[in-house]
Amino acid sequence: MGHPHWPLFDIEVVTPRLTLRYIDDELGEDLVEVAAGGVHDPGSMPFAMPWTDVDPDELGPNCFQYWWRCRAETSVDRWDINLAVIADGVVVGATGLGGQHFPVTRWFDTGSWLGSRYQGGGLGAELRIATLHLGFLGFDGEVAGTAAFADNGPSLGVTRKLGYQPNGIGRHVRRGEPIDTHKFSMTRGYFVEHVQRDDIVISGAEGARRLLGISR
């Protein structure tokens, strides 16, 4: 049975190694436990929004407020779709797509994280590819953007491995210090020729498209 009143709950992307599902409250509980177990070295900060720099008691409420806020503020003009990453039946991290005026721009941005214990085994690249499949093939995107701090080697490694093109440098304040952000983009044409795979299955995209105002 689907969710006609909130079809984003029906989104699922399945690859041979993992599954992406829209974050509901049950998946959210699992994700908070993964995040509480560690996402990065405490001496570093890979996120522009430093959501892991909080007291342990605040992590869960903050995460749920963020997911609920994204859900409540979803509109044709602006949306952030958050998905849990599940491997071997276990929640291991999260990924997301964001769009502004997407029916016109056809541009989406992505971001993701994995629990520390699940890093280093290739899941980062696999979840990025799955996310790109949803944005390009599920939602008919034309350009995908991503960004990472200059010292975030793992994220930059996945980005370069998949063939994104450099798209400028920005600057942020991170823990009171300046840090450069490297920006990248990938076109639909490049995705179709070099990244798209035939072993990835998307379901639930049609209902989401109607909610987000995406027509062919």
C-alpha positions in Angstrom: 0.0 0.0 0.0 1.4 3.4 -1.0 1.1 6.8 0.6 -1.1 8.9 -1.7 -1.0 11.9 0.7 2.7 11.9 1.1 4.2 10.0 -1.8 7.8 10.7 -0.7 7.4 7.9 1.7 7.3 5.5 -1.3 10.7 6.5 -2.8 13.1 3.6 -2.9 16.3 3.2 -4.8 17.8 -0.3 -4.8 21.4 -1.3 -5.9 23.2 -4.6 -5.4 24.9 -3.2 -2.3 22.3 -0.9 -0.7 18.9 0.6 -0.6 17.8 4.2 -0.2 14.5 5.0 1.5 12.8 8.3 2.5 13.4 8.9 6.2 10.3 8.3 8.3 10.4 8.3 12.1 11.4 4.7 12.5 14.4 5.0 10.2 15.1 8.3 11.9 15.6 6.5 15.3 18.1 4.1 13.6 19.9 7.0 12.0 20.3 8.8 15.3 21.9 5.7 16.8 24.3 5.5 13.9 25.2 9.1 14.2 25.7 8.8 18.0 28.2 6.1 17.3 30.4 8.6 15.4 30.5 10.0 11.9 33.9 11.6 11.8 37.0 12.3 13.8 36.1 14.8 16.6 39.1 16.9 15.6 37.6 17.5 12.1 34.4 18.9 10.8 33.3 17.8 7.2 29.9 19.5 7.3 29.0 23.1 6.4 26.2 22.8 8.9 28.1 21.4 12.0 25.2 19.2 13.2 27.5 16.8 15.0 29.0 19.6 17.2 26.3 19.2 19.9 25.9 17.6 23.2 24.8 13.9 22.9 21.4 14.6 24.4 20.7 17.2 21.7 21.7 15.1 18.7 18.5 13.1 18.4 16.0 16.0 18.8 18.1 18.2 16.4 18.1 15.5 13.7 14.3 14.9 14.0 13.6 18.6 13.9 15.7 18.9 10.8 13.9 16.0 9.0 10.5 17.2 10.1 11.3 20.8 9.0 12.4 19.6 5.6 9.2 17.6 5.3 7.0 20.5 6.4 8.7 23.0 4.1 8.6 20.8 0.9 7.2 22.7 -2.0 7.5 23.0 -5.7 9.8 26.0 -5.3 12.1 24.4 -2.7 12.7 20.9 -1.3 15.2 18.7 0.5 14.6 15.0 0.3 16.4 13.0 3.0 17.0 9.3 2.5 18.3 6.6 4.8 21.0 4.3 3.5 20.5 0.7 4.3 23.1 -2.0 3.7 22.6 -5.7 4.5 19.4 -4.8 6.3 21.2 -2.2 8.6 20.9 1.5 8.5 24.4 2.9 7.9 23.9 6.6 7.0 21.9 9.1 5.0 21.9 10.9 1.7 19.8 13.7 0.3 18.9 15.8 -2.7 17.9 19.4 -2.6 16.3 21.6 -5.3 15.2 25.2 -5.8 12.7 26.0 -8.5 13.6 22.6 -9.9 10.9 22.3 -12.5 12.6 25.2 -14.2 16.3 24.9 -13.3 16.5 21.0 -13.3 19.5 21.4 -10.9 19.8 19.4 -7.7 22.5 19.3 -5.0 23.4 16.2 -3.0 25.0 15.5 0.4 25.5 12.4 2.5 27.2 10.8 5.5 28.0 7.4 6.7 28.6 6.1 10.2 32.3 5.8 10.9 32.2 2.0 11.2 30.7 1.8 7.7 33.3 4.0 5.9 36.1 2.9 3.7 34.3 0.0 2.0 33.0 1.7 -1.1 29.5 2.5 0.2 30.2 6.2 -0.2 30.5 5.9 -3.9 27.6 3.5 -4.2 25.2 5.7 -2.3 26.3 8.7 -4.4 25.6 6.8 -7.6 22.2 5.7 -6.3 21.4 9.3 -5.3 22.4 10.5 -8.8 20.1 7.9 -10.4 17.2 9.3 -8.4 17.9 12.9 -9.3 18.7 12.3 -13.0 16.4 9.4 -13.9 13.7 9.6 -11.2 13.3 13.3 -11.4 14.7 14.2 -14.8 17.4 16.5 -13.5 19.8 18.1 -15.9 22.7 19.1 -13.6 23.8 17.7 -10.2 25.9 19.8 -7.9 28.0 18.8 -4.9 30.6 20.5 -2.6 33.1 19.6 0.1 35.6 21.3 2.3 39.1 21.4 0.8 40.4 18.9 3.5 37.5 16.4 3.1 39.5 13.8 1.2 37.0 11.0 1.2 34.2 13.1 -0.2 36.4 14.8 -2.8 37.8 11.4 -3.8 34.3 10.0 -4.6 33.4 13.2 -6.5 36.5 13.1 -8.7 36.3 9.3 -9.2 32.8 9.7 -10.6 33.9 12.4 -13.0 32.3 15.6 -11.7 33.8 18.8 -13.1 35.1 21.6 -10.9 32.6 24.5 -10.6 34.3 27.1 -8.4 35.5 27.6 -4.9 33.6 29.1 -2.0 34.7 30.1 1.5 33.0 29.2 4.8 33.7 29.8 8.5 34.3 26.5 10.2 34.7 26.4 14.0 35.8 30.1 13.8 38.3 29.6 11.0 38.1 30.2 7.2 38.0 27.1 5.0 37.6 26.8 1.3 34.8 24.8 -0.2 35.4 23.0 -3.6 32.3 23.0 -5.8 31.6 20.5 -8.6 28.8 19.7 -11.1 27.8 16.8 -13.4 25.6 17.1 -16.4 22.9 14.6 -17.3 24.8 13.7 -20.5 27.9 12.8 -18.6 25.9 10.8 -16.1 24.1 8.8 -18.8 27.3 8.0 -20.7 29.7 7.3 -17.8 27.8 6.7 -14.5 24.4 5.3 -15.2 24.0 1.6 -14.5 21.4 -1.0 -15.4 21.4 -2.8 -12.0 19.8 0.1 -10.1 16.0 0.1 -9.6 14.0 3.2 -8.7 10.4 3.0 -7.4 8.0 5.6 -6.0 9.3 8.4 -8.2 6.1 9.1 -10.0 4.1 10.1 -7.0 7.0 12.3 -5.8 7.2 14.0 -9.1 3.5 15.0 -8.9 4.1 16.4 -5.4 7.2 18.4 -6.6 5.6 19.7 -9.8 7.9 17.8 -12.1 6.5 17.1 -15.5 8.3 15.4 -18.4 
